[in-house]
Amino acid sequence: MRTTEEPLQVRLIDGFELRYGSDPVELPRSCQRLIGFLALWERPVLRSFVSGNLWPDSDTEHANASLRSTLWRLPNGRGQRLVRVTAGQLALEESVHVDYRDALAWSRAVLADSAGPLPAPWTLSEISVLSREVLPDWYDEWVLLARERFRQLRLHALESLCQQLAAVGRFGEALLAGLGAVAIEPLRESAHRQVIAVHLQEHNFVEAIRQYRSYERLLSEELSLQPSAELRAMVLALRIPTTA
C-alpha cells in the first residue's frame, strides 16, 4: 500500500493523459477538455470564459450548466483536488504538474539569454519534448491557438538551443534540437542553417552538403525559390556549386 501522497500529473504533449503518480486515470471527455483548457492557462480564468470556450454552441445558461456538471464529475481521489474553484474563477491546483508548462518554462529560459550559458542541464528527453506537438488530435479553436503559439516558441527555442549546445561542444544534442526545428517547419531556413552550422563545426562537410541540398530541393519544389544569399555563402565557402 502506498503511504505517501503521489503527484497529480497532466500531460498535454503528444496527447492528453492524467496520472496519479504512475497510475493513469480515466476521465470523461468533458473532464479532459476542462483540464486541458485550464492546463493551457498559467493563471486563474473566469468561469464564464471557460464555459464560453468549451461550449461555444450553447447559450450562456446551458454552457454554465455544462461546466457545473463537468466540475461535479471530476475525480477527487486520494485527497487531492484537480481544480481550484472560486465564485468567479477556475484554475488547476498549484500541486498539479503539467508537462506543457515545463516546456514553456524551458523555452523561455533558453530565449531569455540566448548568448549566455545554458540555463539548464538539457537532456535528450527535454529536447525531444520540444519537438512534439501539444494535444495533436484535438481541434478546438482554443487548442489551435495555443498550438500555434507553442509552435512558434519552440521553433525559436530549438534553434537557439542548437546554437548554444554546439557552442559547448555538445554536437549530438545540438543536432537533435536543430533537426527537431526542421521537422516542425521543413521550409524554415533558419532551422536548416543551424543544422548546417553544426555539421561544419564538426567538419562533417558531406553532411552539411547533404542538408543544404535537401533544403535547396525542397524549397525549389514547394515554392520555386532558392536559399538565401547568407545560406548559399555558407556552402560556397566549401566550393560547392549551387543550383543556377
Secondary structure, DSSP 8 states (H G I E B T S, - for coil): ---S---EEEE-BTS-EEEETTEEE---HHHHHHHHHHHH-SS-EEHHHHHHHHSTTS-HHHHHHHHHHHHHHS--GGG--SEEE-SSEEEE-TT-EEHHHHHHHHHHHHHHTTTS--SS---HHHHHHHTS-BSTT---HHHHHHHHHHHHHHHHHHHHHHHHHHHTT-HHHHHHHHHHHHHH-TT-HHHHHHHHHHHHHTT-HHHHHHHHHHHHHHHHHHHS----HHHHHHHHTTT-----
